[in-house]
Amino acid sequence: MLAAVYYNNKDVRVQEMPMPEIGGDEILVEVMASGICGSDVTEWYRVPKAPKILGHEATGVIEKAGDKVTRCKVGDRVFVSHHVPCNKCRYCLRGNHTACETLHTTNYYPGGFAQYIQVPRINVESGVYKLPSGMSFEEGTFIEPLACVVRGQRLAAVQKDDVLLIIGSGVSGILHLQLAKRRGLKRVVVADINRYRLELAEKFGVDCTIDAKGNLPLKLKEINGGRLADKVVVCTGATQAALTALECVDKGGAILFFAVPEPSVKVPVPINQFWRNEITLKTSYGAAPNDLAESLAILAEGKLNVEDMITHRLSLRQAAEGFRLMAEAGESLKVVLEPNRD
């Protein structure tokens, strides 16, 4: 079979490799679609582990199932979660599933940017989700990224009467926007330095956009009656975005670092000011099973427009082009690879 092997953003090689074999409690999935995530082109995160076959938003059809598998069967159309928690440790029992060591060490093999994946027992037991009949494989690739957004907004306690500022209008930013509007927020503002991305935010229902090249806190006050935002969600790893977010949150508000700068960056927090104004800093990482189930249910309603978020559908042999498009973040949004497309 073929797989796209990642070395860096400019070096992605499509190579032959053996078809995975499965055990009695495992399944083999023919991958029909797998989205390229922004984290896949974050080199400080990916290159140290390269060469590697990435891809964690995979949907497909069960090709084979071991004789001990009962939760699903050959022919089922599924989304498969790459990371699953143990549901038994202290972190899981306290609701911090994405801090679970099992979640950080589980995965399917070799990765979603391959024609087939072997799904281990623990993933079969708690990480396989059947796609509704009306949901395409491409739409199913949004289950995992939307689940991360669902988790982030819950942890940040986003409420209907909040003014929400989203910094960064890529895939996660647009999903945050759409989810917030679905939940009834009256005002959602998106800031970005990319005019194309701001136009996308307008297409997907934002109330107001701001060019982040200027004085973002000042512009925010101008459109918000002199106030800053109740909640700020940072959806880009740019250091300047993290620094600017600290200046954009109103008293009693919260900043959610959905994306973060590279490890060497230290963000100076005005802790005295935040102390006096009771400002909360939150982070969120990944998604837990309950987040994935909620995400699937939301997408099944058909009220979030994820279909139009897909700007490029490419074959596996075009993986290098897909990574280029995502890394350059020009006139593209969601790039989906279809590993078994001719």
Protein Blocks (a to p, Z undefined) as FASTA:
>chain_A
ZZdddfbfmlccddddddddddfkbccdddfbdcddfklmmmklmmmmpccdehjkbccd
dfbdcfkbmkbcehiacdddfbdceklammlmnopamlpfklmmgccdfbjkbfbdcddf
klmmmmcccddfklcfklmmmmmmmmmmmmmmmmnopafklccddehjafklmmmmmmmm
mnopabdcdddfbfklmmmmmmnopabdcdfkbcfklmmmmmngopacfbdcdfbfbfkl
mmmmmmmccehiacddfbccdfklccdddfklmmmnopacdddehjdfklmmmmmmmmmn
opacfklmpmbdcdfklmmmmmmmmmnopabfbdcddfkbZZ
